C-alpha cells in the first residue's frame, strides 16, 4: 500500500500543527526556567523540547526507514521519558547537566526538516515492514507529540507563575450547569460494552487498544456529573485527609509522607480556597470538576459509601444505548465540536499582537454541555477532565506490543497504574475516540483528571 498525495498532505498538516503547538507551549516558559523541574517525577522542561523531535526522528526515520543517527548523543539522550515510582529514582535519571539550548534548538530544526521531508516524499507505508505497515510509525509520532502537549501543560501548571509568560488567550464562551444535574444519579441496565478498537474502523490504534472485544456489564448506578470542587471541599473540611479509615495503606503512606492535605490544584490563603490556574490563581470554582489523584478519589468514594466505576462501566455509560447499539461518541456519531465538551480542538496556533494564542484550558462547570450527554443522560464523559476508573491498566487478551514503540504500553503493565477514560480541556481531538485509554499511578496528582461515583 502506498500513501496518496492527500494522505501525505493531511499528515504533514498534522505534523506542522503539532510542532506549532509545541513551540507555543515552550514559548510560555521563561528562558531561565528551562532547566526547572516543576514535577520531581519528570525530567526538566528542557528534556521535552528535545524529546518530541527526537522521538519523531528515531521512530520514523531511524527505526522505520533505516536512516543514520541525526546526532548520536542527542538521539539517545532524548529518546525516552521517565515514569519512576518515586523521586529518588527520578533524581537518578538524566544527565547532571543538559546541553546548551542553542544546540538543542539546532537539533530540533534539523529533525523537523528531516521528518517533514520523509512525510512528503519518503516510502513510509510498506506492507512488508511491521514498523511502517499501515502508516504505524507515522501515526505513532503524530499521536505521541499530540499527547505530550497535555503532559507539558500539566507540568507547566506546576511551574511558579514568575517563571511563565502568559499567552494571549482565545476567548471562551461562558457556560453554566443546571443545578439539578450535579447530584443526579443514573441507572444503567445490564448489557454489554465494547472495549478496544476495530482496526477496520479506525485509521490507527495503540497496542493497548487492541484487540476489540465485548464484555458483559451488570446493571449499575452512576453519577450524571463528575464530583465538583464544592463536593470535594466537604470531604476536606470534614477532616477526610486525617482519617486513615478512608484510605488504603499505600494511599495513606503517600498522603502522610508528602503532607498532602487537599488537591494539588487548590491553594489556601487569606482564609479562602483558591484554584491554581495555569497562569493565575482565582477563587475556587465550586461547580467545576475536582482534579485529584486516584488515591484521593478512592478515599472520597469510601467516605461517600460508594466506589469508582470500572472501565467497562464507563464504556457502557458513555457509548451504549437502549437499542443495543453503540455510538462513536457519547452524543452520537457526529464529530466533536465545541458544543459537546471542553477539549482542545483543531484550531491552528498563531501569533496575535506579538503573543502566542492558546486556549485557557480551564474546566467548565459540570453538566455545561448538554449536547454532549450520553444516551443515558450522563454528562461530560468526553472533555472537561479525565476520569479515574477502578480498573488496573493491563493489555487485553491477545495483546501484541507495537512494532514501532514496543514499550509504550507494556512497560506499565505492572499492577501499579489505573485506567483513565474520557478527555480533559487539554486533550486533542484524535484521542476522543471510543477505544482510547489513558493511565497513571494512583499517587500522581498532577494530570487533569477527576472522577464520578458508581454503585
C-alpha positions in Angstrom: 0.0 0.0 0.0 1.3 3.5 -0.8 0.2 6.8 0.6 -1.7 9.1 -1.6 -0.8 12.8 -2.0 -3.9 13.6 0.0 -2.8 11.3 2.9 0.6 12.9 2.9 -0.8 16.4 2.9 -3.1 15.6 5.8 -0.2 14.0 7.8 2.1 17.0 7.0 -0.6 19.4 8.2 -1.0 17.4 11.4 2.8 17.3 11.9 3.1 21.1 11.4 0.2 21.7 13.8 1.9 19.6 16.4 5.2 21.4 16.1 3.4 24.8 16.2 1.6 23.8 19.4 4.8 22.5 20.9 6.6 25.8 20.2 3.6 27.8 21.5 3.8 25.8 24.8 7.6 26.2 25.2 7.2 30.0 24.5 5.3 30.3 27.7 8.4 29.2 29.7 10.8 32.0 30.8 14.3 31.2 29.3 15.8 30.8 32.8 13.2 28.2 33.7 14.1 25.6 31.0 16.2 23.6 33.5 13.5 23.8 36.1 11.9 20.5 37.2 8.3 21.5 38.2 7.4 17.9 38.9 10.0 15.8 40.7 8.9 12.7 38.9 9.6 14.2 35.5 12.7 15.5 33.6 13.3 19.2 33.4 11.4 21.2 30.9 14.5 21.2 28.6 14.2 17.5 28.1 10.8 17.7 26.4 11.9 20.3 23.9 14.4 17.7 22.5 12.3 14.6 23.2 9.5 15.4 20.8 11.6 15.8 17.7 14.0 13.1 18.8 11.1 10.6 19.1 9.8 11.7 15.6 13.2 11.2 14.0 14.1 8.0 15.8 10.7 6.3 15.2 10.0 7.3 11.6 13.5 7.7 10.1 15.8 5.5 12.1 13.6 2.6 13.2 11.3 2.9 10.1 13.4 4.0 7.2 16.8 2.8 8.5 18.4 6.3 8.4 21.7 7.0 10.3 21.6 9.0 13.5 21.0 12.7 13.4 23.1 13.3 16.4 24.1 10.1 18.1 24.3 11.6 21.6 21.1 13.6 21.5 19.2 10.9 19.7 19.8 8.7 22.8 19.5 11.4 25.4 16.1 12.5 24.2 14.8 9.1 23.2 12.6 8.2 26.2 10.9 10.0 29.1 10.6 8.6 32.6 7.7 7.5 34.8 9.5 6.5 38.0 7.7 5.3 41.1 9.5 7.7 43.4 11.5 10.9 43.4 14.7 9.0 44.3 14.5 7.1 41.1 13.7 10.2 39.1 16.7 12.1 40.5 19.0 9.4 39.1 17.5 9.7 35.6 19.1 12.0 33.0 22.5 13.8 32.9 23.8 16.1 35.6 23.9 18.9 33.0 21.7 19.3 30.0 23.1 20.5 26.6 23.1 24.2 25.7 19.7 25.2 24.5 21.2 26.5 21.2 22.5 23.0 20.4 19.1 21.5 21.3 17.3 24.0 19.1 19.6 23.3 16.1 18.9 19.6 16.6 15.2 20.3 16.8 15.3 22.2 13.5 17.3 19.5 11.7 14.9 16.8 13.0 11.8 18.7 11.9 13.2 19.2 8.4 14.1 15.5 8.0 10.7 14.3 9.3 8.7 16.8 7.1 10.7 15.6 4.1 10.0 11.9 4.9 6.3 12.6 5.3 6.3 14.4 2.0 8.4 12.1 -0.1 9.5 9.0 1.9 8.4 5.4 1.5 6.7 5.4 4.9 3.9 2.9 4.3 5.2 -0.6 3.4 3.2 -3.7 4.0 6.4 -5.9 4.3 7.7 -3.8 7.2 5.9 -4.1 10.6 7.1 -0.7 11.7 5.8 1.1 8.6 2.8 -1.1 7.7 -0.4 0.9 7.6 1.5 4.1 8.5 2.2 2.7 12.0 5.3 4.8 12.6 3.8 7.9 11.1 0.6 7.7 13.3 2.8 6.9 16.3 4.8 10.1 16.0 1.8 12.3 15.3 -0.2 11.0 18.3 2.8 10.8 20.5 3.5 14.6 20.2 -0.2 15.5 20.5 -0.5 13.5 23.8 2.7 15.1 25.1 1.1 18.6 24.8 -1.1 17.6 27.7 1.9 16.3 29.6 3.7 19.7 29.0 0.6 21.6 30.1 0.2 19.9 33.5 3.9 20.2 34.1 3.8 23.9 33.3 0.8 24.1 35.6 3.2 23.3 38.5 5.8 25.9 37.4 5.9 29.1 39.5 4.0 31.9 37.9 7.1 34.1 37.8 8.7 31.5 35.5 5.9 31.6 32.9 4.8 34.1 30.3 1.0 34.2 29.9 -0.1 33.9 26.3 -2.8 35.8 24.5 -5.9 33.7 25.5 -8.5 32.7 23.0 -12.0 33.8 24.1 -14.1 31.0 25.5 -17.9 31.1 25.8 -19.1 31.3 29.4 -21.2 28.3 30.3 -23.3 27.4 33.3 -24.6 24.0 34.5 -28.2 23.3 35.5 -28.1 23.0 39.3 -30.2 19.8 39.4 -27.7 17.8 37.4 -24.9 18.0 39.9 -26.5 15.5 42.3 -28.4 13.3 39.8 -27.7 9.6 39.6 -28.4 7.5 36.5 -29.3 3.8 36.4 -27.7 1.9 33.5 -29.3 -1.5 32.8 -27.3 -4.7 32.4 -25.9 -5.2 28.9 -22.6 -5.3 27.0 -19.8 -2.8 26.2 -17.1 -2.8 23.6 -13.5 -2.4 24.8 -10.8 -1.7 22.3 -10.7 -0.6 18.7 -11.6 -2.4 15.5 -8.7 -1.8 13.1 -11.1 -1.9 10.2 -12.9 1.1 11.5 -10.2 3.4 12.8 -7.0 4.5 10.9 -4.8 3.9 13.9 -4.9 2.5 17.5 -2.2 1.9 20.1 -1.4 -1.6 21.1 -3.3 -1.3 24.4 -6.5 -0.5 22.5 -6.3 -3.9 20.7 -8.0 -6.2 20.1 -11.6 -5.1 20.2 -13.9 -7.3 22.3 -17.3 -7.2 24.0 -17.8 -7.7 27.7 -20.9 -8.2 29.8 -21.7 -5.4 32.3 -24.2 -6.0 35.2 -26.7 -3.2 36.0 -25.1 -0.3 37.9 -25.8 3.3 39.0 -23.5 6.2 38.1 -23.4 9.9 38.8 -24.7 12.1 35.9 -21.9 14.5 36.6 -18.4 14.5 38.0 -17.6 15.2 41.6 -17.2 19.0 41.9 -14.8 21.2 43.9 -17.7 22.0 46.2 -18.5 18.3 46.7 -14.9 17.5 47.5 -14.5 20.5 49.8 -17.0 18.9 52.1 -14.6 15.9 52.4 -11.6 18.1 53.0 -13.3 20.3 55.7 -14.8 17.2 57.4 -11.2 16.0 58.1 -11.1 13.3 55.4 -7.4 13.7 54.9 -6.7 13.0 58.6 -8.9 9.8 58.7 -7.0 6.7 57.7 -10.2 4.6 57.5 -11.0 6.2 54.1 -7.5 5.5 52.6 -5.9 2.2 51.5 -2.5 1.5 53.0 -0.4 2.8 50.1 -2.6 5.9 49.7 -2.3 6.7 53.4 1.5 6.3 53.3 1.7 8.7 50.3 -0.6 11.2 51.9 1.4 11.3 55.2 4.8 11.2 53.6 4.2 14.2 51.4 1.9 16.1 53.8 -1.0 16.1 51.3 -4.0 17.9 52.9 -6.0 18.9 49.8 -5.9 18.6 46.0 -2.8 19.7 44.1 -4.8 22.2 42.1 -6.0 24.0 45.2 -4.3 26.5 47.5 -5.5 28.2 50.7 -4.6 31.7 51.8 -6.3 34.8 53.2 -8.8 32.4 54.8 -10.1 31.3 51.4 -9.7 28.4 48.9 -8.2 29.2 45.5 -7.9 27.4 42.2 -4.3 27.3 40.9 -4.9 28.1 37.3 -2.2 27.7 34.6 -1.3 31.4 34.7 -3.1 32.9 37.7 -5.0 31.9 40.8 -8.7 32.6 41.1 -11.3 31.8 43.7 -12.1 28.1 43.8 -14.9 27.5 41.2 -17.4 25.4 43.1 -19.2 23.8 40.1 -16.1 22.8 38.2 -14.8 19.2 38.4 -12.2 18.5 41.1 -8.9 17.2 39.8 -7.2 14.7 42.2 -5.1 11.6 42.3 -6.6 8.1 42.2 -5.8 7.7 45.9 -7.8 10.9 46.7 -10.7 9.9 44.5 -10.8 6.4 46.2 -10.8 7.9 49.7 -13.6 10.3 48.8 -15.6 7.4 47.3 -15.2 5.4 50.6 -16.2 8.4 52.6 -19.4 8.6 50.5 -20.0 4.8 50.8 -19.7 4.3 47.0 -16.9 3.4 44.6 -15.2 4.3 41.3 -16.7 2.8 38.1 -14.8 0.1 36.2 -13.5 0.8 32.7 -16.3 -1.4 31.3 -19.0 0.5 33.2 -17.6 3.8 31.9 -17.7 2.4 28.3 -21.3 1.3 28.7 -22.4 4.6 30.4 -20.7 6.6 27.6 -21.4 4.7 24.4 -24.1 2.1 24.8 -27.8 2.7 24.0 -31.1 1.1 24.9 -31.3 -0.1 21.3 -28.2 -2.4 21.8 -26.0 -0.4 19.5 -23.0 1.7 20.4 -22.2 5.2 19.4 -18.9 6.6 18.2 -19.2 9.3 20.9 -21.4 9.7 23.9 -23.7 12.1 22.0 -23.9 10.1 18.8 -21.8 9.6 15.6 -21.4 13.3 14.8 -17.8 14.6 15.1 -16.7 16.5 18.2 -17.3 20.2 18.4 -17.3 23.0 21.0 -20.9 22.2 22.0 -20.1 18.7 23.1 -17.5 19.3 25.7 -14.3 21.2 26.6 -11.2 19.8 24.9 -8.5 21.1 22.6 -9.9 21.4 19.1 -8.2 21.6 15.8 -7.7 25.4 15.6 -4.3 26.5 14.5 -1.8 28.1 16.7 -0.9 31.6 15.6 0.6 34.9 16.8 -1.7 37.8 17.7 -0.3 41.2 18.8 3.1 39.7 19.4 1.8 36.9 21.6 1.0 33.2 21.3 -2.7 32.4 21.1 -3.7 29.4 23.3 -7.0 28.3 24.9 -7.3 28.8 28.6 -7.5 25.1 29.4 -9.8 25.9 32.3 -12.5 23.3 33.1 -16.2 24.4 32.8 -18.9 23.8 35.3 -20.1 20.2 35.3 -23.0 19.5 33.0 -22.3 22.6 31.0 -22.5 20.8 27.6 -25.9 19.0 27.5 -25.4 18.4 23.8 -22.6 16.0 24.8 -24.6 13.8 27.1 -24.8 10.1 26.5 -27.9 8.1 25.7 -28.5 7.5 29.4 -28.2 11.2 30.3 -24.6 11.0 31.7 -22.7 14.3 31.1 -19.1 15.3 30.5 -17.9 11.8 29.6 -15.5 13.3 27.0 -13.8 16.6 27.8 -13.5 18.8 30.9 -11.4 16.3 32.8 -10.2 12.7 32.5 -12.0 10.2 34.8 -10.4 7.6 37.1 -11.7 4.1 36.9 -11.0 1.2 39.3 -9.5 -0.9 36.5 -5.8 -1.7 36.7 -4.1 -0.9 33.4 -3.2 -4.1 31.5 -3.3 -5.5 28.0 -6.4 -7.1 26.6 -6.3 -10.8 25.8 -4.3 -11.2 22.7 -2.2 -8.1 23.4 0.8 -7.6 20.9 3.3 -4.8 21.6 3.6 -2.1 18.9 6.4 -2.8 16.4 7.0 1.0 16.3 7.1 1.6 20.0 7.2 -1.8 21.9 7.4 -0.3 25.4 4.6 2.2 25.0 2.1 0.2 27.0 3.8 -3.0 28.1 6.3 -1.1 30.4 3.3 -0.1 32.6 1.6 -3.5 32.9 2.9 -3.6 36.5 -0.3 -3.6 38.5 0.5 -0.1 39.7 -1.3 2.0 37.1 -5.1 2.7 36.7 -7.1 3.3 33.6 -8.4 6.8 32.9 -11.2 7.4 30.4 -12.7 10.5 28.7 -10.6 13.6 28.0 -9.7 17.0 29.5 -9.7 20.6 28.3 -6.1 20.0 27.2 -6.8 16.7 25.3 -6.7 16.9 21.5 -9.4 15.6 19.2 -7.5 12.4 18.0 -7.9 11.0 21.5 -11.7 11.4 21.7 -12.1 8.0 20.1 -14.1 5.5 22.0 -11.3 3.0 22.4 -8.7 5.4 23.8 -7.2 4.5 27.2 -5.0 6.7 29.4 -3.3 5.6 32.7 -1.3 6.9 35.7 0.0 5.8 39.0 -2.5 6.2 41.9 -0.4 8.8 43.8 0.2 11.1 40.9 -1.9 14.3 41.5 -0.8 16.5 38.5 -2.9 15.5 35.4 -6.3 17.0 34.6 -8.3 14.0 36.0 -11.4 13.9 38.1 -13.9 11.2 38.8 -17.6 10.3 39.4 -19.1 7.7 41.7 -20.8 4.4 40.9 -22.7 1.8 42.8 
